[in-house]
């Protein structure tokens, strides 16, 4: 009886491990809002992911909208809930609509520096672009 109980317990443990292993896929492609290729920034309802990206001079950024919400991406930032439109010297002028489940490319960023982008219709949705 004791051997049978241990055998059943071992089978249940093995089955539990198998279920957990099959259910937890941690690859980058299975995680929404995660960059899947270089210079890619994903957008959810209210945020960029990542919120800061570092690129090389002359490169562009691919924006991927993962949701049905439309975003407007412009030069500037949110500061404590207040929109602060501003184009830094050397930054490309950005003013684009990124529709539902759309992808847009911005750039190239030809000047080294730190540049702020934001979505003026979604409070505190900021992206920092560091160009080296």
C-alpha positions as CSV (number, residue, x, y, z in Angstrom):
1,X,0.0,0.0,0.0
2,X,2.8,2.4,0.9
3,X,4.7,1.6,-2.4
4,X,1.5,2.3,-4.3
5,X,1.0,5.6,-2.6
6,X,4.6,6.7,-3.3
7,X,4.3,5.7,-7.0
8,X,1.1,7.7,-7.4
9,X,2.7,10.7,-5.6
10,X,5.7,10.5,-8.0
11,X,3.4,10.3,-11.0
12,X,1.4,13.3,-9.9
13,X,4.6,15.3,-9.3
14,X,6.0,14.4,-12.7
15,X,2.7,15.4,-14.3
16,X,2.7,18.7,-12.5
17,X,6.2,19.5,-13.6
18,X,5.3,18.7,-17.2
19,X,2.2,20.9,-17.1
20,X,4.2,23.8,-15.6
21,X,7.1,23.4,-18.2
22,X,4.7,23.4,-21.1
23,X,2.8,26.4,-19.9
24,X,5.7,28.7,-19.3
25,X,7.1,30.0,-22.6
26,X,9.6,32.8,-21.8
27,X,10.9,33.5,-25.3
28,X,11.0,37.2,-26.3
29,X,8.4,36.6,-29.1
30,X,5.8,35.4,-26.6
31,X,6.0,38.4,-24.4
32,X,3.9,41.4,-25.6
33,X,5.5,44.8,-25.4
34,X,9.1,43.5,-25.5
35,X,11.6,44.4,-28.2
36,X,12.0,41.5,-30.6
37,X,14.6,43.1,-32.9
38,X,17.2,45.9,-32.5
39,X,15.9,49.4,-32.3
40,X,12.3,48.3,-31.7
41,X,10.0,50.0,-29.2
42,X,6.6,48.5,-28.5
43,X,3.6,50.5,-27.3
44,X,0.8,49.4,-25.1
45,X,-2.3,51.5,-24.1
46,X,-0.3,53.9,-22.0
47,X,3.4,53.2,-22.2
48,X,6.5,52.5,-24.3
49,X,8.5,49.4,-23.8
50,X,11.3,50.0,-23.2
51,X,10.9,53.5,-22.0
52,X,14.6,54.3,-22.9
53,X,16.4,53.1,-26.0
54,X,20.1,53.6,-27.0
55,X,20.9,53.6,-30.7
56,X,23.9,54.5,-32.8
57,X,24.1,57.8,-34.8
58,X,22.4,57.5,-38.1
59,X,20.0,54.7,-37.0
60,X,16.2,54.8,-36.9
61,X,13.7,53.3,-34.4
62,X,10.8,51.0,-35.3
63,X,7.6,51.8,-33.2
64,X,5.2,48.8,-32.9
65,X,1.7,49.5,-31.6
66,X,0.6,46.3,-29.9
67,X,-2.9,47.6,-29.2
68,X,-6.0,49.0,-30.9
69,X,-5.4,52.4,-29.3
70,X,-4.0,55.1,-31.7
71,X,-0.9,57.1,-30.5
72,X,0.5,60.4,-31.7
73,X,4.2,60.5,-31.3
74,X,5.9,63.9,-31.1
75,X,9.0,65.6,-29.8
76,X,8.6,66.5,-26.2
77,X,7.8,64.9,-22.8
78,X,5.3,64.8,-20.0
79,X,6.4,66.5,-16.8
80,X,4.3,65.8,-13.8
81,X,1.2,65.4,-15.9
82,X,1.9,68.5,-18.1
83,X,2.7,68.1,-21.8
84,X,5.9,69.8,-22.7
85,X,6.3,69.9,-26.5
86,X,9.9,70.5,-27.4
87,X,12.3,69.6,-30.2
88,X,15.9,69.3,-29.0
89,X,18.6,70.6,-31.3
90,X,19.7,67.8,-33.6
91,X,16.6,65.7,-33.1
92,X,14.5,64.8,-36.2
93,X,11.1,66.4,-36.2
94,X,8.6,63.8,-35.2
95,X,4.8,64.1,-35.5
96,X,3.3,60.9,-36.5
97,X,0.1,58.9,-35.9
98,X,0.6,55.2,-35.1
99,X,-2.7,53.5,-35.6
100,X,-4.1,50.3,-34.1
101,X,-1.6,47.4,-34.4
102,X,0.5,49.6,-36.8
103,X,4.2,49.9,-37.2
104,X,6.1,53.2,-38.0
105,X,9.8,54.0,-38.4
106,X,11.1,57.3,-37.0
107,X,14.5,58.8,-37.7
108,X,17.2,58.6,-38.7
109,X,18.8,60.2,-35.6
110,X,21.9,61.8,-37.1
111,X,23.1,63.7,-34.0
112,X,24.5,62.2,-30.7
113,X,22.5,63.2,-27.7
114,X,19.4,62.5,-25.6
115,X,16.1,63.1,-27.1
116,X,12.6,63.0,-25.7
117,X,9.5,61.7,-27.5
118,X,6.0,61.4,-26.1
119,X,2.4,60.7,-26.9
120,X,0.5,63.9,-26.1
121,X,-2.8,62.2,-25.8
122,X,-1.7,59.6,-23.2
123,X,-0.5,61.3,-20.0
124,X,3.1,60.3,-18.9
125,X,3.7,58.2,-22.0
126,X,7.4,59.1,-22.5
127,X,10.3,57.7,-24.6
128,X,13.9,58.7,-24.2
129,X,16.2,58.1,-27.2
130,X,19.9,58.1,-26.4
131,X,22.0,58.4,-29.6
132,X,25.7,57.6,-29.3
